[in-house]
Amino acid sequence: MKLKPTADNLVLKATEAQETTASGIILATTNKEKPAIFEVVSAGPEVKGIAAGDKVIVGQFVGSEFKLDGIDYKFVKQEDVLATVTD
């Protein structure tokens, strides 16, 4: 199933959270925070400068979360994107 957002909306998919800390401590699944970095799945026609495949950072409590085909997604407006992530 494909998702096509309208206006300036984005569909995001959570990236995998790190399993260990920088010092090598393994994190238990119950202590993990929600991921802050998301991958853009699809962008609405009015979105400028962000495209599918980009990685972005959004606030923890913005957007609407939903599950489709066993995958967690989040709908956000472009204005809710705090930054894009580049390598």
C-alpha positions as CSV (number, residue, x, y, z in Angstrom):
1,M,0.0,0.0,0.0
2,K,1.4,3.5,-0.9
3,L,0.8,6.6,1.1
4,K,0.6,9.9,-0.7
5,P,0.4,12.9,1.6
6,T,-1.4,16.1,0.7
7,A,-0.3,19.8,0.9
8,D,2.9,20.2,3.0
9,N,2.6,16.9,4.9
10,L,5.3,14.3,5.2
11,V,5.0,10.6,5.9
12,L,8.0,9.4,8.1
13,K,9.2,6.0,9.1
14,A,11.2,5.5,12.3
15,T,14.9,4.5,11.8
16,E,16.4,1.7,13.9
17,A,17.5,2.8,17.3
18,Q,21.1,2.2,18.3
19,E,21.5,-1.0,20.3
20,T,24.6,0.3,22.3
21,T,25.7,3.6,23.7
22,A,28.9,5.4,22.5
23,S,30.8,3.8,25.4
24,G,29.6,0.3,24.4
25,I,26.9,-0.3,26.9
26,I,24.1,-2.5,25.5
27,L,20.7,-0.9,26.0
28,A,17.7,-3.0,27.1
29,T,14.6,-2.6,24.9
30,T,12.6,-1.2,27.8
31,N,15.0,1.7,28.3
32,K,15.1,2.9,24.7
33,E,13.7,6.3,23.8
34,K,11.7,6.9,20.7
35,P,13.9,7.5,17.8
36,A,14.5,11.2,16.9
37,I,15.7,10.5,13.4
38,F,13.1,9.5,10.8
39,E,13.3,8.5,7.1
40,V,11.0,10.4,4.8
41,V,8.7,7.9,3.0
42,S,6.7,10.3,1.0
43,A,6.3,14.1,0.7
44,G,3.3,16.2,-0.3
45,P,3.3,18.3,-3.4
46,E,3.9,21.6,-1.5
47,V,7.0,20.3,0.4
48,K,10.1,22.2,-0.6
49,G,13.7,20.9,0.1
50,I,12.8,17.5,1.5
51,A,12.3,14.4,-0.6
52,A,11.6,10.7,-0.1
53,G,14.7,8.9,1.3
54,D,16.0,12.0,3.3
55,K,16.5,11.6,7.0
56,V,15.0,14.3,9.3
57,I,14.7,15.1,12.9
58,V,11.3,16.0,14.4
59,G,10.1,16.7,17.9
60,Q,9.0,13.8,20.0
61,F,5.4,14.9,20.4
62,V,4.6,16.3,17.0
63,G,2.5,14.6,14.3
64,S,0.1,11.7,14.2
65,E,1.5,8.2,14.6
66,F,-0.1,5.1,13.0
67,K,0.7,1.6,12.0
68,L,0.2,0.1,8.5
69,D,1.2,-3.4,7.5
70,G,3.1,-3.8,10.8
71,I,5.3,-0.7,10.2
72,D,5.1,2.4,12.4
73,Y,4.7,5.7,10.5
74,K,4.2,9.4,11.5
75,F,2.5,12.2,9.6
76,V,4.0,15.6,10.2
77,K,3.8,19.0,8.6
78,Q,7.0,20.4,7.0
79,E,7.2,23.1,9.6
80,D,7.6,20.4,12.3
81,V,10.9,19.2,10.8
82,L,13.7,20.6,12.9
83,A,16.7,19.5,10.7
84,T,17.8,17.2,7.9
85,V,20.5,14.7,8.6
86,T,23.4,14.3,6.2
87,D,26.4,12.0,6.3
